Amino acid sequence: MKGTFYIDQVVTVYLTASQFSTGAALDATGSPAYRVYEQTTDTPILTGSFSVLDNASTVGLYAVSITLSAANGFEVGKSYAVYATATVDGVAAHTLADQFVVQATIASQVPTAAAIATAVWDTLLTSYNVTTSVAAASVTNMGKAVHAFLKIVRNRNVKTSSSVVIYDNDNSTTLTTSTYTASNLTDYDRSAMS
């Protein structure tokens, strides 16, 4: 079964045994053994034995389940071969029972909501250059609403009962002053984003 599997996945490898002279299915003497090799490394990362599968209804059918974990020596991006040996009708036989590649799990490739939020916030903080003027900051692609939000959050605001003054990064240069009443509060909000 050539294919791709995922780290920490449990895979089942199958093996069939047959008589050398006739090709007929035949049980092996004892349990067939396996050795798992990583790419061209001479030493197997895992060894063991196959177990008989459905012995009441089949002849010469074996299986083994292998966990593709780091604890068992498996690594993402590496290819593996499962080499099997058995004695069948007095003949020492061998075969390449399986080969596959181990990949990262899909879940590990999908960022969490927290990771996305952190990345977005870090980008906003990096893009909003507080050491230079707003005109030089690389925030134009964030949109006016985010730009205005960052200015309001980052910069000093002075509010009185009838006006709001928003200062630039230096806390002294006035960016905008707006006199507002209940009727023009919406207009003030809009002007802060222009």
Buried (B, 14 or more C-beta within 10 A) or exposed (E): EEEEBBBBBEBEBBBBBBBEEEEEBBBBBEBBBBBBBBEEEEEBBBEEEBEBBEEEEEBBBBEBEBEBEEEEBBEBEBBBBBBBBBBBBEEEBEBEBBBBEBBEEEEEEEEEEEEEEEEEEEEBEEBBBEEEEBEEBEBEEBEEEBBBBBBBEEBEEEEEEEEBBBBBBEEEEEBBEBEBEEEEEEEBEEEBBE
